Amino acid sequence: MDALTAEPAGPLDGVRILDLTRLLPGGVLGALLADLGADLVKIEEPTTGDYMRWSDKRIGPESAASWIMGRGKRSLAVDLKRPEGVALFLRLAQRADIVVEGFRPGVSERLGIGYDALAAVNPRIVYASLTGYGSDGPMRDVAGHDINYISYAGVLSMTGPPGGPVCPPGVQVGDLGGATILGVGLLAALFAASRTGRGSRVEVAMYDAALAWTSIHAGELWASGEVPHPGQMLLNGQYACYNVYACADAKFLSVGAPEPKFWATFCVAIDRPDLIERHRDPNALAEVAAVLATRTRDAWVEHFASVDACVAPVLDLGEALAYPLAAERGMVQQARLDRTGTATAPTLGTPIRFDGRIRAVGSPPPGLGEDTVAVALEAGLDRGEVDALLAAGVLQQADTTRTPRSC
């Protein structure tokens, strides 16, 4: 494994981010930015906070979702429906570099914390918005989740077994695609602001992101006029050279050999050189399946260990997290359960490397409002003002209800 560095500085060291998002897309984006060294403050509603805090499965005092996505962040619990809360947020925005929000279109403006309001107090601010179907257009106010975005984008229609029903993908393509693309956009805007002194508003709709990721398939449709369906394309199960096969133990093996050289090597390895010329013959699928069903998955993995044929075991998530490569790549790390103790639990690492090095994960996830006082003081309030806001319920100092509740 490359060297694991735990020093606090990172590529985004000194970048200040106010994160208004909730749940998966913003949570993953925020964790990635915090992993890279940004000072990211989650702006949360008092008492409730981010809904991902209340999923049933727990790691230490945190929900499992918060454990993974809350690392390296700070938490400010403030009521933005109160004028005093908005005033504090605007003070924080004066010294922030980026604000990320995932409200429905128009909500941030109604709260008084939209882009225009923030740009008025900080012309260099980068205002990043993650929406479902965009902030304009006929569907701007339509509610949705990942499964809905990928439905409209045509992604879901291509997912599933040949001739079978479509099925949701194992990870949230629209949510995570939108968050990833927004990350690229906000960092580009931050770079531009560093040169021009002027910020900008960056927006990504998760529907747009999902549609953009159909690039290969959209091109083929326009070229051929053929609408893709499950199991009817090179990359989703039409051919034997790129498919998933059941083994003798009911576990699975994946074969990814769309290039003739890999396919030829594969065919020789399974003692079926006669199939080399049937690289794009759909009827070869059943013949390959019959061969691979004669051994267990792990027996085939051992058989292909020294064969350059793009063959891999289909690991379940438990196997994947325990697979030696995950630890060697720094993608499974140990992190402290809280900021003061020494007990640890496993967490995911960041996939980005700089100069061949990977960064250790940041501080444990904050309790709801754990950093409220510190962040408010950094905004310029004195202790008396902070105490008054706490007494009035505008601010919440710490999470005292960290027990599971329904989302």
Stockholm file with secondary structure:
# STOCKHOLM 1.0

chainA/1-407         MDALTAEPAGPLDGVRILDLTRLLPGGVLGALLADLGADLVKIEEPTTGDYMRWSDKRIGPESAASWIMGRGKRSLAVDLKRPEGVALFLRLAQRADIVVEGFRPGVSERLGIGYDALAAVNPRIVYASLTGYGSDGPMRDVAGHDINYISYAGVLSMTGPPGGPVCPPGVQVGDLGGATILGVGLLAALFAASRTGRGSRVEVAMYDAALAWTSIHAGELWASGEVPHPGQMLLNGQYACYNVYACADAKFLSVGAPEPKFWATFCVAIDRPDLIERHRDPNALAEVAAVLATRTRDAWVEHFASVDACVAPVLDLGEALAYPLAAERGMVQQARLDRTGTATAPTLGTPIRFDGRIRAVGSPPPGLGEDTVAVALEAGLDRGEVDALLAAGVLQQADTTRTPRSC
#=GR chainA/1-407 SS CCCEECCSCCTTTTCEEEECCCHHHHHHHHHHHHHTTCEEEEEECTTTCCGGGGCSCEETTEEHHHHHHSTTEEEEEECTTSHHHHHHHHHHHHTCSEEEECCCTTHHHHHTCSHHHHHHHCTTCEEEEEESSCSSSTTTTCCCCHHHHHHHTTSGGGCSSTTSCCCCCSSCHHHHHHHHHHHHHHHHHHHHHHHHSCCEEEEEEHHHHHHHTTHHHHHHHHHHCCCCCTTCSTTTTSSTTEEEEECTTSCEEEEECCSHHHHHHHHHHTTCGGGGGGTTCTTHHHHHHHHHTTSCHHHHHHHTTTCCSCEEECCCHHHHHHSHHHHHTTCEEEEESSSSCCCEEEEECCSCCBTTBEECCCSCCCCTTTTHHHHHHHTTCCHHHHHHHHHHTSEECSCCCCSCCCC
#=GC SS_cons         CCCEECCSCCTTTTCEEEECCCHHHHHHHHHHHHHTTCEEEEEECTTTCCGGGGCSCEETTEEHHHHHHSTTEEEEEECTTSHHHHHHHHHHHHTCSEEEECCCTTHHHHHTCSHHHHHHHCTTCEEEEEESSCSSSTTTTCCCCHHHHHHHTTSGGGCSSTTSCCCCCSSCHHHHHHHHHHHHHHHHHHHHHHHHSCCEEEEEEHHHHHHHTTHHHHHHHHHHCCCCCTTCSTTTTSSTTEEEEECTTSCEEEEECCSHHHHHHHHHHTTCGGGGGGTTCTTHHHHHHHHHTTSCHHHHHHHTTTCCSCEEECCCHHHHHHSHHHHHTTCEEEEESSSSCCCEEEEECCSCCBTTBEECCCSCCCCTTTTHHHHHHHTTCCHHHHHHHHHHTSEECSCCCCSCCCC
//
